[in-house]
Amino acid sequence: MVAIDQVPGSSRNGRIARNQAWILAGAATALLTIGAWLARGFGDNGFRVGSEFAWRFTFLIYFLAIVAGPMARLMPLAVLRRLCEERRQLIWGFSASFAVYLLGVLLPNLLSPAGPDNEGLTGGMVMLAFFGFVLAGIIAFAARRDAAQILGEKARTAILGVGLSTFWLTYALSGLAHITGPHRPDIFYGTSLSLMIIALLVRFADCMAVKIRGRREFI
């Protein structure tokens, strides 16, 4: 869970633009959600499509965040190094996007009155959203530059590892449930499950490469 803090040759304006990338990710998620509501209407179908768009966009940011570092170390290409340098922004962008996704799930149920066809905002939804907000916030905090000084490097690494692994399980199990359960065929969920497996293999290969390099240096 090591992020590159120093970006060689970057200008001040470049740093400002990169520091705003996570805001753009959250704003893009909000636009996708609201766009679906406007296109499909402020009803069950529109809210469902808006949530799906936000969920899928958030997944893409998450995938980039967890493979950026390992891919850059395994294949030292310029484009991968630049992606790795922005890994902190990717993690923050994922946290912001996931928070927007949760708001998009809660808001329609909060505004719609409870009735025969709508249970409204339930306690289970509130608890799930609370857990999601807290987990996303913890991950975002652990990705800060000064988190290692506040928490200690081992604690910071453990928090990021557990937090991001929780979302890995969520996306992987969601993909598995949709391709095996009584759901309408959707290429996204099969693709998302495949990408989660690929991400796991990439990170495993990165760990093995680090151990091999360490042994060679020791010898």
C-alpha positions in Angstrom: 0.0 0.0 0.0 2.9 2.3 -0.7 2.1 5.5 -2.6 4.7 7.6 -4.5 4.7 11.0 -2.7 7.2 12.8 -4.9 6.4 13.5 -8.5 9.5 14.5 -10.4 9.3 17.4 -12.8 5.7 18.4 -11.8 4.8 22.1 -11.7 2.7 23.8 -9.1 -0.3 24.0 -11.4 0.1 20.4 -12.2 0.0 19.5 -8.5 -3.1 21.6 -8.0 -4.8 19.9 -10.9 -3.9 16.4 -9.6 -5.1 17.4 -6.1 -8.5 18.1 -7.5 -8.8 14.8 -9.3 -10.7 13.1 -6.5 -13.2 16.0 -6.6 -13.7 15.4 -10.3 -14.3 11.7 -9.7 -17.0 12.4 -7.1 -18.6 15.0 -9.4 -18.6 12.6 -12.3 -20.4 10.0 -10.2 -23.0 12.6 -9.1 -23.5 13.6 -12.8 -24.0 10.0 -13.9 -26.5 9.4 -11.1 -28.5 12.6 -11.7 -28.3 12.1 -15.5 -30.0 8.7 -15.1 -32.7 10.2 -12.9 -33.4 12.9 -15.5 -33.4 10.4 -18.4 -35.4 7.7 -16.8 -37.5 9.8 -14.5 -37.7 10.2 -10.7 -39.1 6.8 -10.1 -38.0 3.3 -9.2 -36.5 2.7 -12.7 -34.6 6.0 -12.7 -33.2 5.5 -9.2 -32.2 1.9 -10.0 -30.3 2.9 -13.2 -28.7 5.9 -11.4 -27.4 3.6 -8.7 -26.1 1.1 -11.2 -24.2 3.8 -13.1 -22.6 5.1 -9.9 -21.8 1.5 -8.7 -20.1 0.7 -12.0 -18.1 3.9 -12.3 -17.0 3.6 -8.7 -15.8 0.0 -9.5 -13.6 1.3 -12.3 -11.9 3.8 -10.1 -11.4 1.1 -7.4 -9.8 -1.3 -9.9 -7.3 1.4 -11.1 -6.5 2.2 -7.4 -5.6 -1.4 -6.4 -3.6 -2.3 -9.5 -1.7 1.0 -10.1 1.1 0.3 -7.7 1.7 -3.4 -8.5 1.5 -2.8 -12.3 4.0 0.1 -12.1 6.4 -2.1 -10.2 6.0 -5.2 -12.4 6.1 -3.2 -15.7 8.1 0.0 -15.3 6.4 1.9 -18.2 6.0 5.6 -18.2 2.2 5.5 -18.4 2.0 3.0 -15.5 4.4 5.1 -13.4 2.2 8.2 -13.9 -0.9 6.2 -12.9 1.0 5.0 -9.8 2.0 8.5 -8.9 -1.7 9.4 -8.9 -2.7 6.4 -6.7 -3.5 8.6 -3.7 -5.9 10.6 -5.9 -7.5 7.3 -7.2 -8.1 6.1 -3.6 -9.6 9.5 -2.6 -11.6 9.5 -5.9 -12.9 6.0 -5.1 -13.9 7.1 -1.6 -15.7 10.2 -2.9 -17.5 8.2 -5.6 -18.6 5.6 -3.2 -20.0 8.2 -0.8 -21.9 9.7 -3.7 -23.2 6.3 -4.6 -24.5 5.8 -1.0 -26.1 9.2 -1.1 -27.8 8.3 -4.4 -29.2 5.1 -2.8 -30.4 6.9 0.4 -31.8 10.1 -1.0 -34.7 8.7 -3.1 -35.8 6.5 -0.1 -35.5 9.5 2.2 -37.5 11.8 0.0 -40.2 9.3 -1.1 -43.0 8.7 1.4 -43.4 5.1 2.7 -46.2 3.2 1.2 -47.4 -0.2 0.0 -44.8 -0.2 -2.8 -42.1 1.6 -1.0 -40.7 0.9 2.5 -38.9 4.2 2.6 -35.7 4.5 4.5 -35.2 1.4 6.6 -32.9 0.8 9.5 -30.9 -1.8 7.5 -30.3 0.7 4.8 -29.1 3.3 7.3 -26.7 0.9 9.0 -25.3 -0.3 5.6 -24.8 3.3 4.5 -23.2 4.3 7.8 -20.8 1.4 7.6 -20.0 2.3 4.0 -19.4 6.0 4.8 -17.1 5.1 7.8 -15.1 2.6 5.8 -14.6 5.0 2.8 -13.6 7.7 5.2 -11.1 5.5 7.0 -9.5 4.5 3.7 -9.3 8.1 2.6 -7.7 9.1 5.8 -5.1 6.3 5.7 -4.2 7.4 2.1 -3.1 10.8 3.4 0.6 11.8 3.2 0.8 12.3 7.0 -1.2 9.1 7.9 2.0 7.2 8.6 3.2 9.8 11.1 -0.2 9.8 12.9 -1.0 6.0 12.8 2.4 4.4 12.1 3.3 2.9 8.8 2.3 -0.7 9.9 -1.1 0.5 11.1 -1.6 2.6 8.0 -0.7 -0.3 5.7 -3.0 -2.7 7.7 -5.9 -0.2 7.5 -5.6 0.3 3.8 -5.2 -3.4 3.2 -8.3 -4.4 5.3 -10.4 -1.6 3.9 -9.6 -2.1 0.3 -9.9 -5.9 0.7 -13.4 -5.5 2.1 -14.4 -3.7 -1.1 -12.6 -6.4 -3.2 -14.9 -9.0 -1.5 -17.9 -6.8 -2.1 -17.3 -6.4 -5.8 -16.2 -10.0 -6.3 -19.2 -11.4 -4.4 -21.6 -9.0 -6.2 -20.3 -10.1 -9.6 -20.5 -13.8 -8.6 -24.1 -13.4 -7.3 -25.2 -11.7 -10.5 -23.7 -14.3 -12.9 -24.9 -17.3 -10.9 -28.2 -16.1 -9.5 -31.6 -15.5 -11.2 -30.6 -12.2 -12.7 -30.8 -10.8 -16.2 -27.6 -11.5 -18.1 -25.2 -8.4 -17.7 -21.7 -8.4 -19.1 -20.6 -5.9 -16.5 -20.8 -8.3 -13.5 -18.9 -11.1 -15.4 -16.3 -8.5 -16.3 -16.1 -7.1 -12.8 -15.5 -10.5 -11.3 -12.8 -11.2 -13.9 -11.1 -7.9 -13.1 -11.1 -8.6 -9.4 -9.4 -12.0 -10.0 -6.9 -10.3 -12.3 -6.2 -7.6 -9.6 -5.7 -10.4 -7.1 -3.2 -12.2 -9.3 -1.4 -8.9 -10.1 -1.0 -8.1 -6.5 0.2 -11.7 -5.7 2.8 -11.4 -8.5 3.9 -8.1 -7.2 4.4 -9.6 -3.7 6.4 -12.5 -5.1 8.5 -10.1 -7.2 9.3 -8.1 -4.1 10.4 -11.2 -2.2 12.6 -12.4 -5.1 14.3 -9.0 -5.5 14.8 -8.9 -1.7 16.5 -12.3 -1.7 18.7 -11.4 -4.7 19.8 -8.2 -3.0 20.5 -10.1 0.2 22.6 -12.7 -1.7 
